[in-house]
Amino acid sequence: MKTEKIFTTADGVDIYKGDKYFTVNLVEHDISDKIRSMFKHKLPDKQPAGTIAGPYINRKAHEQTDSLKYFAYRENAVKFAEELLQK
């Protein structure tokens, strides 16, 4: 049995603890030192809008922000990112 719903993705799927999802950056943002420390290779200073990340496994309630759009399916994230970049 699923636990309490955490959020609903842009493609209409309810996300529960342990479910996987993808994100698309809506705006360009700086890459934090915390994120930088998790990679062995050099990262750029900024992450551009339209960048897709994931799959994430939701271990707890994700602090959603207005700078990301959440998707259950990678192909939906890719389609959204392509449309975002065409604007």
N, C-alpha and C positions, 0 to 999 in steps of 0.2 A: 504494500500500500504506500502511495506517495505521501510525502510530508506536505506541509503547507506551501502553496504556490508562492514563489519569490517574485516573479515578474512575468509578463507576456512579451515575447519578441515582436519585432516589426512584421514578421511573417506569420504572426498569429499563433505561436506555439507557447504554451505555458511552461515555464522553467521552474523545476523543483531542485532541491539540494541534490548534487551529484550529476545533474544533467549537463550536457555539453552545449556550447553556443559560440557564436562568432561575433566580432564587433567590426564596425567600419568607422573610421575617424571622420567626423563631419568638418573639422577645422584642423589646420596645422597647429602643432604644439611642440614644445621642447621635450626632449627625452630626459627623464629624471636620472639622477645618479644611481638611485635604487635599481631602476630598470637596467641601466648601463652595467652595473656590477654583476648582473645575472648572465652576461654574455662574454665569451672569450674574445670575439672579434670586435673591431671598432665599429661603433654605431654612428650614424650622422647626428648632427646637433638637433635637427628637427624631424618630426614624423609628419609627412604631408597628409592633407585631407584625401580621403579615398583609400587609405591604407587599411587592409583587412588583417585582423589578428584572430588567433584561435586555432583549433578549438580550445576553449577554456572549459574546465570542469568546475562547476559551481559548488564550492564547499560551504559557502555561507551566503547570506544575502549580499549581492554585489551592489556596491554603491553606484547606482546609475547616475550618469551625468548627461548634460545636454550636448556634450561634445562627441558622444558615441551613439551609434544606432546598433541595436542588438538583433541578431538573426539566429534561428535554430539551424538553418541549412546554409552551407557554404555557397552553393550556387545562387541563392537569393542575395547573399552578401556581395558576391561578385557582380551580379546584375545591378544592384543598387550602387556600388562603387563606380561602375562604368557610367551609369547615368549621372552620378554626382560629378564626375570628371568632365563630362560633356557640357556641363553648364558653364 
